[in-house]
Amino acid sequence: MNRTMILAGAAVAMTAVSACASTPQSSEQGDEPVPAAADIVLPPTSGVFDYQLGGAYDELDLGDGPVGIDVVVRDSTAEPLAGAYSVCYVNGFQTQPDDADLWSEHEDLLLHDADGELVIDPEWPDEFVLDPGTSGQRDGIVDVIGPVIDGCAAGGFDAVEIDNLDTWTRFDEIDAEGAHALAAAYVARAHDAGMAIAQKNAAEITEFAHDDLGFDFAVTEECGVWQECASYTDVYGDHVLQIEYPGALEDEGMTFDQVCELPDRAPLTILRDLDLVAAGDDDYAYRAC
């Protein structure tokens, strides 16, 4: 989770698929089923990929001068990159730091612990966790997040990435079926807007996320470190965008070169700095396999 253009080569080739996603069962009466994902365009599986949540820029310098970017993930508050397949980042299961005032008006949609206190992600202490436990709460959450997804489509993005799908694995108070039903609602919203939608992390439910919830491709962080890339590539094939971070690699005594040698890693695999700062910042890091 997180934050002058020279185009190189030919135009990006996009793969159109007519895939019919399985219709999941609702966890409660009133939840809408996921519609078939017809004529959804998946991201390219070759070219230059970048993950730009911490600041947008239009080209990369890989040592031989600036090159264009073929696939990019940017925050929903940013503009898509002209000429590239652009994925819109949306935090669908937790709140964004700048949205605290907005969500304070919808406290019933936020997760509370046994003492009635709001649950905050310890890794991101300025983010509250959303509570998808009931159909009413899910409807309320979609009332807030749905227009953001629609805005991604209206702005020209090709796809959307929904972050923090795995909250049900990290917080005991989260109802797994409710989280999955909320995910299905996001899939339906993205497909209705004409966009593909990416499963973000949650390797343990990849097959279910694709076959039953209807996700079209995957975005995975640190699957090389955790030796779980096959969980994604076995299900989504080459349509996986993989990001690794230096700190986690160091902690596991692993190098990015070793990640690039993994037989199950995604074709589009990159190394980025954890804060995903913009090019030119002192802490900026980028490598690609």
Secondary structure, DSSP 8 states (H G I E B T S, - for coil): --------SS----EEEEE-------SSTT------EEEEEE--SSS-EEEETB---S-EE-SSSEE--SEEEEETTS---TTSEEEEEEE-SB--GGGHHHHHTTGGGB-B-TTS-B-B-TTSTT-BBB---SHHHHHHHHHHHHHHHHHHHHHT-SEEEEE-TTHHHH-TTS-HHHHHHHHHHHHHHHHHTT-EEEEES-GGGHHHIIIII---EEEEESTTTTT-HHHHHHHHTT-EEEEE-HHHHHHTT--HHHHHT-TTS-SEEEEE-TT-B-TTSTT--EEE-
